[in-house]
Structures are given as structure tokens and as C-alpha cells.
Amino acid sequence: MSRYYKSVFMKKYPLSTAGLADLLAQLYALPDAALLKESASITANFRSWLNDNFELAATQLDFLDQIDNAFIAKAAASSAQFVQNRLPIQLIKANSTTTRLAETQDKVVIVHESTTKKFTTLEGYSEEAVLTFHINYQ
């Protein structure tokens, strides 16, 4: 039995670029009220939300448990904000079988928010934001 509650409302997606894109497409199609509830669940318990929505192996769940709570809180807040506003979120994940050379290599997760400001004479001023999760080894 998993240590996390499993959602019965959505199917689980692979923890991959395509899996995240598919999940976001489903989420962003929800009505505003339902999306707001989903955003609140991200903030309330990000670890459970990840497990409810992604196919995670036991080793991935163990790693998720090891991540510092302060990091989880910041990642959850950013993720909830981007989901609530239907903004793009990306996942860039190293292939663990080819990248991780030894069990002693450190797994690194980086969360990066970027905003691009743009002005054109035809469209005027605009901003584009993206949230990116990088998972790699060092």
C-alpha cells in the first residue's frame, strides 16, 4: 500500500515532458472553480499531488520524501500559481539510465521561473512566464 492517497479523479501520467504536457492539457481544460481547487491541493500537499497525478516508482517516492520541506513549499507555491493561471510548466529530465553513472551521484532538482517582457508596435507590451523543473545528476 502506498504511503500517499491516490486520486480517483484523474489518471496518472508518466513523469516525463509528454506526461506533464498531457496532465496540463487536462487541467487547463477544467472550469475555473475546479482548477482553483486543483491549485489549492498542490499548495496543501505537493508530495501527495505529485503522487496522485504521476506514475512514480518506489525510488522516486523515497527521493520525494527526502526533499527539504522549504524547497517543496516553494515549488508547490510556484506550481499552484502557474496552474491556477494556466501558464506553461516544463519538465526537463535527464535519462537516469544513461546519465547516472554511479549510485553516489547526486540527484538535483532545479525549479526556475522566467518572465520575458516584449514590446512590438503592432501588439504593444506583453509578458510571458514559464516555470521549468530540471531534474539531473551531478
Secondary structure, DSSP 8 states (H G I E B T S, - for coil): --SS---SSS--EESSHHHHHHHHHHHHTS-HHHHHHHHHHHHH-HHHHHHHHEE--HHHHHHHHHS-HHHHHHHHHHHHHHHHTT--EEEEE--HHHH--STTS-EEEEEEEEEEEEEETTTEEEEEEEEEEEEEE-
